Amino acid sequence: MTLRPLFQRSLLAIALGAGLAGPVQAAERELLNSSYDIARELFSAINPEFIAHWQESQGEEVAVSQSHGGSSAQARAIMQGLRADVVTYNQVTDVQVLADEGLVAEEWQQAFDNNASPYYSTTAFLVRKDNPKGIESWDDLAREDVRLVFPNPKTSGNGRYTYLAAWGFADQHFDGDEEQIRDFMRTFLRNVTVFDTGGRGATTSFIERGLGDVLISFESEVNNIRGEYGSDDYEVIVPPISILAEFPVAVVEPNAERNGTLDLAQAYVEYLYSEEAQRTLAGFNYRVHHEAVVEEFADLFPETELLRVEDIFGGWDQAMETHFGSGGLLDQLQRR
């Protein structure tokens, strides 16, 4: 199946949104989805579809608005008063912190299928035309002649997935030898040209500023970038070993109850599991669970061994404390 470039999908979403402008303005109920930085175009496409679905099934005109940024920053904004009804994030810990504050159900991962992750991705590489540095896997990223761009793991879930994927590769490659793993990671981190705070900043550095040889990001994002900026100018490399990147979702029940949107919020999250939404997600290069859609888009997603954070690092809480906390392994590895 051939995908349309990202800008074409964005134009379609804008057109759909414009077509719904009258009813949306008249809607009595509005849902706010708090989401991660690089999901703007995705939900610009999904929201009009959900609005049409709700209108057809319930006979009610509703509106859906978005709040985007780093998912950790979005979670903090909710704790500080942002009245989001649902969250669609790219890291489990950013939903869990809301659960710890009583803003999301304690058992939120059991509330929806697949650990409340209706879609998922992995970490992949975007390289320039003809792959001039011959990048194939993580070991190539530790060569002296290769320069990298990816978001700062201190500020970006995207960046944390990249760091953990590289560590997981090294752990397997060096058969768990801690000294060799750390040596690899020191070189890997030293090869980073710039640490932007989020995924969009990293894209700008690589595409518009021309920095680095490899942009590391979610597979979905690098494919979307290639579609938008020119499939002839960039190539996507999915390494044979990478990491499972789940995209967790939850209803912010206290807010939804106060906003009078609890049923709407529940339906919105459930809709992300529908065949229609799963097809839209796959069209934006996300891996999905719906069997028919998986089969339909199978040729777009290369096989890769997906490491789980729980298996390699003991879970996100342990990974955050050991690697990303103040004075943790990331800080130690970056010391000169």
Helices and strands as residue ranges (DSSP letters): H 6-19, H 21-26, E 29-36, G 37-39, H 40-58, E 62-69, H 71-79, E 86-88, H 92-100, G 108-110, H 113-116, E 119-121, E 123-128, G 138-142, E 148-149, H 157-173, H 178-190, E 192-194, H 199-203, I 204-208, E 214-218, H 219-229, E 234-237, E 241-243, E 245-246, E 249-251, H 253-259, H 262-271, H 275-283, E 287-288, H 291-296, G 298-300, E 305-307, H 309-313, H 316-319, I 320-324, H 329-334
